[in-house]
Amino acid sequence: MAEEFSHLPVMAREVVELFRPVPGGMFVDCTVGGGGHAAVLLDARPEVHVLGLDRDADAVEAARSRLARFGDRARVVHGGFERLGEIVERHGEGEQVMGILMDLGVSSAQLDRPERGFSFRFDAPLDMRMDAKQSLTATEVVNGYEESQLALVISQYGEERFARRIARAIVAARPVRSTRQLAEIVRDAIPAATRRRGPHPARRTFQAIRMEVNRELPNLADGLDESVHVIGPRGRVLVLAYHSLEDRMVKETFGRWAGADADRQVPAKMPVPPPKLRPLARLLTRKPLRPSADEVEANPRAESARLRAVERLSNLPDIVA
Ligand SMILES: C[S@@+](CC[C@H](N)C(=O)[O-])C[C@H]1O[C@@H](n2cnc3c(N)ncnc32)[C@H](O)[C@@H]1O
């Protein structure tokens, strides 16, 4: 299993460089996947150790095997970053977290394994769960959601302009049982002229359903909230996003942490002027970093990556005296 898990870490050089000024200590790789970023970081920084987590049990197994050579400098546990605080409390041995990395989305290993049902390139049951223990699968979303709900998911998460036509075609074809059947329904629902351009016509719909099944955007919101509490002073939080909605959420969240915006913790209708708040963090990337042309050529899956980073300023009370 572990040998089959292949995923090239995206923008690994930039990740190491952004972490370089951070004092050593415990780093949390929130999406350890095959352990690619964790291994690069552990090789580059002998004074760092990593707690890796992943919702996918296959990834946990793969990362454990890949990181075994680092001995007790690497630990990998099964869990979601939306519960980061709880996981660090349980497995962090009371140590301050100095680095947090989130490399969002799906891994190549998940996409390339037909039976996981993530890809329109293979025929498999409609699953798409990152965590096999959760009950919601793509089968329920595709066959159980109302047409309007399905159209909303496909339009928002897939940024698909033909979402309503696709949702209508899916509902008409129910029950939809396999990835191939779904890919064909989507392809046939899209105007022929559009089909001939760009990537596979079902790509956006598959992405949308996957994001819905795995609650990727709500989990990201929770994970970011958790990370600002977990990270220590001078520690850094880095996020690699591959979807514009995710990147927007990261940008806005980091912007909020970095600005002394009063409404961050104060109810909007407070009768007295809110106190001035100290920023929680300093932005390290005003614009997201993008992969080099060489990296994209070597690893086309890096193409849409956007890397943003912040540094936590202090754990002091946030109100300026
Ligand atoms: C792009 S891959 C990470 C690859 C990894 N950085 C590497 O170099 O091998 C994303 C991983 O994040 C995991 N994942 C997605 N959402 C998660 C969440 N909320 N909590 C923990 N892991 C998550 C997925 O299961 C997947 O293995």
The ligand as an SDF file (V2000), in Angstrom:
LIG
                    3D

 27 29  0  0  0  0  0  0  0  0999 V2000
   -2.7450   17.4280   -1.3840 C   0  0  0  0  0  0  0  0  0  0  0  0
   -2.7410   16.0790   -0.2860 S   0  0  0  0  0  0  0  0  0  0  0  0
   -1.3430   16.3480    0.7380 C   0  0  0  0  0  0  0  0  0  0  0  0
   -0.0720   15.7900    0.2100 C   0  0  0  0  0  0  0  0  0  0  0  0
    1.1190   15.9450    1.1300 C   0  0  0  0  0  0  0  0  0  0  0  0
    1.3930   17.3300    1.4260 N   0  0  0  0  0  0  0  0  0  0  0  0
    2.3400   15.2750    0.5470 C   0  0  0  0  0  0  0  0  0  0  0  0
    3.3240   15.9780    0.2460 O   0  0  0  0  0  0  0  0  0  0  0  0
    2.3430   14.0520    0.3740 O   0  0  0  0  0  0  0  0  0  0  0  0
   -4.0570   16.4890    0.7800 C   0  0  0  0  0  0  0  0  0  0  0  0
   -4.2720   15.5060    1.8980 C   0  0  0  0  0  0  0  0  0  0  0  0
   -5.0680   16.1610    2.8660 O   0  0  0  0  0  0  0  0  0  0  0  0
   -5.9590   15.2470    3.4230 C   0  0  0  0  0  0  0  0  0  0  0  0
   -7.0470   16.0320    4.0030 N   0  0  0  0  0  0  0  0  0  0  0  0
   -8.0140   16.7250    3.3640 C   0  0  0  0  0  0  0  0  0  0  0  0
   -8.8090   17.3420    4.2460 N   0  0  0  0  0  0  0  0  0  0  0  0
   -8.3010   17.0650    5.4800 C   0  0  0  0  0  0  0  0  0  0  0  0
   -8.6750   17.4400    6.8040 C   0  0  0  0  0  0  0  0  0  0  0  0
   -9.7330   18.2200    7.0410 N   0  0  0  0  0  0  0  0  0  0  0  0
   -7.9070   16.9990    7.8190 N   0  0  0  0  0  0  0  0  0  0  0  0
   -6.8340   16.1920    7.5970 C   0  0  0  0  0  0  0  0  0  0  0  0
   -6.4510   15.7990    6.3660 N   0  0  0  0  0  0  0  0  0  0  0  0
   -7.1760   16.2350    5.3180 C   0  0  0  0  0  0  0  0  0  0  0  0
   -6.3480   14.3550    2.2730 C   0  0  0  0  0  0  0  0  0  0  0  0
   -6.8180   13.1170    2.7340 O   0  0  0  0  0  0  0  0  0  0  0  0
   -5.0210   14.2520    1.5030 C   0  0  0  0  0  0  0  0  0  0  0  0
   -4.3010   13.1230    1.8970 O   0  0  0  0  0  0  0  0  0  0  0  0
  1  2  1  0
  2  3  1  0
  2 10  1  0
  3  4  1  0
  4  5  1  0
  5  6  1  0
  5  7  1  0
  7  8  2  0
  7  9  1  0
 10 11  1  0
 11 12  1  0
 11 26  1  0
 12 13  1  0
 13 14  1  0
 13 24  1  0
 14 15  1  0
 14 23  1  0
 15 16  2  0
 16 17  1  0
 17 18  1  0
 17 23  2  0
 18 19  1  0
 18 20  2  0
 20 21  1  0
 21 22  2  0
 22 23  1  0
 24 25  1  0
 24 26  1  0
 26 27  1  0
M  CHG  2   2   1   9  -1
M  END
$$$$
